[in-house]
Amino acid sequence: MKTESVRIARIYLTEADHQLNKIMQYLHDHESISGATAYRGVEGYGLSGKMHDSSLIDLSFDLPVTIEFFDQSEKVLMAIKHVKENFNVSQTLSWLAEHHH
């Protein structure tokens, strides 16, 4: 088994931001990130403190969404920088990890 150091990044959005597809396409086409996954949350809140949930009464969905991806550390750091410059993204995280393959 091979092991290599990578950086994992997570971008936090909500469905109402309408940026998910644009950012995923950007990571694919412009940053050549080897893979990314989007997750839809059931409930959450962020810096604003506003709760986002999937109530049956609420017809307008504004659920939390995260985009997670990993690659070489320098490549991920540049991708985060470019995403923040080109999109209205306020919250991102990244951390070092080991890729076992």
JOFENHU-V365205 format. One record per helix or strand of 3 or more residues. SS is the DSSP state (helix for helix, strand for strand). FROM is the first residue (numbers start at 1). TO is the last residue. If there is no record, write none. Layout:
ss,from,to
SS,FROM,TO
SS,FROM,TO
This chain:
ss,from,to
strand,3,14
helix,15,17
helix,20,29
strand,36,40
strand,43,45
strand,51,53
strand,64,71
helix,73,86
strand,91,100
